[in-house]
């Protein structure tokens, strides 16, 4: 992935995180994106347990449709009150 693509993708993810805010839950923000490298163990540790996955088709005007999957630790979903 080129540097400009990485920057654009990171910005899109940063905007996307705002969808997780609201409802009295904790504020979510993008901390870091790892391109071409594995995240450190402390980032992966919450994913060792049960996971909740939501698969979607997203359409962006002028760009077409694509698939998007969001995977969260089940504990994050349970504490936020999301289903």
LUMRO-494097 format. One record per residue (C-alpha): residue number from 0; x, y, z. Coordinates in steps of 0.001 Angstrom, whole numbers, plus 500000, padded with zeros to 6 digits. Layout:
SITE|n|xx|yy|zz
SITE|NUM|X|Y|Z $
...
# end
This chain:
SITE|n|xx|yy|zz
SITE|0|500000|500000|500000 $
SITE|1|501409|503392|499071 $
SITE|2|501944|506081|501689 $
SITE|3|499140|508235|500251 $
SITE|4|496757|505229|500239 $
SITE|5|497741|504415|503827 $
SITE|6|497058|507996|504891 $
SITE|7|493680|508074|503126 $
SITE|8|492692|504705|504603 $
SITE|9|493700|505818|508105 $
SITE|10|491606|508973|507736 $
SITE|11|488598|506928|506584 $
SITE|12|488992|504628|509613 $
SITE|13|489249|507646|511895 $
SITE|14|485918|508959|510587 $
SITE|15|484410|505467|510834 $
SITE|16|485233|505216|514555 $
SITE|17|482708|507992|515240 $
SITE|18|479967|505441|514463 $
SITE|19|480909|503639|517699 $
SITE|20|480434|506754|519862 $
SITE|21|477222|507678|521600 $
SITE|22|474696|505976|523799 $
SITE|23|476614|506774|526972 $
SITE|24|479373|504267|526184 $
SITE|25|483074|504992|526237 $
SITE|26|484455|507343|523577 $
SITE|27|486187|505419|520783 $
SITE|28|488986|506873|518694 $
SITE|29|491541|505510|516280 $
SITE|30|494884|505061|517969 $
SITE|31|497040|503503|515271 $
SITE|32|496801|501448|512099 $
SITE|33|499408|498780|511329 $
SITE|34|500218|498352|507646 $
SITE|35|502383|495421|506595 $
SITE|36|503230|494578|510203 $
SITE|37|501569|492681|513018 $
SITE|38|500266|494720|515966 $
SITE|39|502002|494162|519308 $
SITE|40|500696|491391|521614 $
SITE|41|498886|493819|523935 $
SITE|42|496716|494950|521017 $
SITE|43|495919|491384|519957 $
SITE|44|495296|490032|523498 $
SITE|45|491615|491101|523715 $
SITE|46|490980|489181|520492 $
SITE|47|491994|485860|522110 $
SITE|48|488497|485357|523507 $
SITE|49|485049|485396|521987 $
SITE|50|484570|487756|519037 $
SITE|51|481553|489519|517557 $
SITE|52|481637|490098|513790 $
SITE|53|479367|492275|511672 $
SITE|54|479635|491965|507867 $
SITE|55|478209|494755|505718 $
SITE|56|478070|496000|502149 $
SITE|57|478914|499700|501998 $
SITE|58|478177|501892|498987 $
SITE|59|479984|505205|498539 $
SITE|60|478618|507517|495873 $
SITE|61|481101|507820|493032 $
SITE|62|483115|504788|494190 $
SITE|63|480651|501906|494175 $
SITE|64|480021|499154|496705 $
SITE|65|482409|497128|498807 $
SITE|66|482413|494827|501800 $
SITE|67|483240|495916|505319 $
SITE|68|483640|493689|508352 $
SITE|69|483919|494908|511921 $
SITE|70|485317|492469|514474 $
SITE|71|485189|493349|518163 $
SITE|72|485937|491420|521329 $
SITE|73|482625|490218|522772 $
SITE|74|483526|491945|526049 $
SITE|75|483587|495327|524244 $
SITE|76|480115|494697|522844 $
SITE|77|478780|493556|526245 $
SITE|78|480103|496633|528058 $
SITE|79|478864|499074|525408 $
SITE|80|475325|497700|525392 $
SITE|81|475448|497049|521632 $
SITE|82|473881|493917|520208 $
# end
